[in-house]
Amino acid sequence: MRPRRGYSLDLLHLHLPVGGWVSILHRASGALLALLVPCLLYALMLSLRSAEDHARLLAFLSGGPGRALGLVVLWAALHHLLAGLRHLGLDIGWGEGRRRARQTAWASLAAAAGLALAIGAGLL
């Protein structure tokens, strides 16, 4: 009888290829965006309700925590879009080879982070 192997869900000890991490982050960013829909709708309501509420929302978003939150939401949206396009490409047979899949995974990670930082810094 063979001994049972250990079972661990510790994400820091998983050794996944970069494509696996892109897939996990794609799911996590989708879940984050879905959970943020009520908050974003509330922010939209505040911005349209009155000039005072709009000014308060703008003051929050221009401060440190608001800018950081906005950057995270922006990264999540960009990563979810780019990783989703990558997954669609893989579904129709584009980039299925190991080398090309790894390249597109790194490209989607870098593009999402780079675009989020550039938009956050006001460069785009």
N, C-alpha and C positions, 0 to 999 in steps of 0.2 A: 504494500500500500504506500502510495506516494504522500509525502507531507503536503499540506495545503500551503499555497503561496500566500504571502501577505497581500492585503488589499488596501490601497491608499488613494485618496482623492485629493491629496495635497498638490495643488496646481504648481507650486514652486519646484516640485520634484518630478514633474512630468517632462519628458524629453521628446517633445513633438517637433516635427519639421516646421519651418516658417509658415507653410500653407495651413497647417493645423492651427497655429496661433491666429492667423488671419481669419480662419473660419470661426474660432471661438470668439474673437473680438467682433466679428460680424454679428453673431447672435447677441452678444452682450450690448453692442451699440444699438441694435434693433430693440432690445428690451428696454434699454435706457430711454430711447426716443419715445417708445410707446408709453412708458410710465410718466414721461415729462409732458405729454399732451395736455393734461388738465392744468398743469402749472403754466404752460405757454398760453393756453386759452385765457387763464386768469390774468396773465400779464397783458394780453391783448385787450381784455375787458377794461383793465385799469388804465391803459393808455388811451382808450376811447371815452372813458366815463367823464373825466373832467380835466381841466388844465392842471389842477393841483396834483391829482393822481398821476398824470402823465409826467409832471416834474419830479415827483417822488420816485417813480419807476426809473426815469432817466438818471436820477442821482444814484440809485442803487446800482444800475447797470454800468455806470461810469466809475464806480469805486472798485477797489481791489477784489472783493469776493464776487461782485457782479460780473466783472471782466473775466475772472477765472471760470465762473459758471458758464458764461457765454462762450468762452473758448472750448470748454469741454463739450457743450452742446454742438458747437460748430464742428469740432473734430468728429463727434459721433455721427453727425449727419454725413459728413464727407467720407468717413471711413465706410459707413454702411452703404453709401452709394457706390464707391469705387470697388469695395469687396463684392458687392452684389453684381456689378458688371463683370468682375473677374469670374465669379461663379457661373454667371450666364454664359460667358465665353467657354468655360470648361464644360458646361452642359452640352454645347453644340460642337465640341471637339477641338476648340482652339487652345493651344498651350497645354496639352495633356502630358507631354514629355516631362521628365523630372527636371531638367535644366530650365525649360521655359516656365513651368509651373512655379519653380522657386523664384525666377526673375520677376514674374508678374506679382507674386506675393510680396516680395520686397518693394516693388514699384508701388503697389497699392498702399502699403504702410507708409512709405516715404512721401508719396503724393498727398495723402490725407493729412499727415503731420505738417508737411511743408505748406500746403494751401491754408490750413487752419492758422498757422503762425503768421503767414503773409497777410491773410485777411484780417486777423486780429491786430496786426501791427499797422494796418491801414495801407499796405502796399498794393493791394488789389481792390 
